[in-house]
Amino acid sequence: MNAYKQLKDKHQKEMDAFPLGVAFSDKQFEEMMQKWDLTVNDADKICSISGGCFIRKSDKDAFFEMLDRFKKEKEDAIAADKTGKGLIYDMFIYELANHEYCITYDYEETFDALGLTLEKINADQRLVRGLQKALKDYLKNSSNY
């Protein structure tokens, strides 16, 4: 199995379990607040984390600690791949497929999804090696994705 996808799935499962609310209308806002045993008058007890998403202020530290941990776990997993043929390869192959590189031949969305730039990739031979192998394998087998 793809090690990068395993890490993403682990993070997604944890994010899904976090008490996060989403509201794009007054009705949705009221329903979200009710789930937290709050009323619309308790808006001072929540904070927006953008994109129509909210968390309780009491959960704010835990939320941002979780995001920081996700980032560190990803960075540590990349650092542990000494050759570029493990998680680095997996992350490129996954995101190339996820952003339909075989159709667009534009890897900007892939790099954005990974928080990388071409300059950062070119500065690390492991990233270059992983990207080159992933591009070759992905295009050769694009009908499988």
Disulfide bonds with the S-S distance in Angstrom:
none
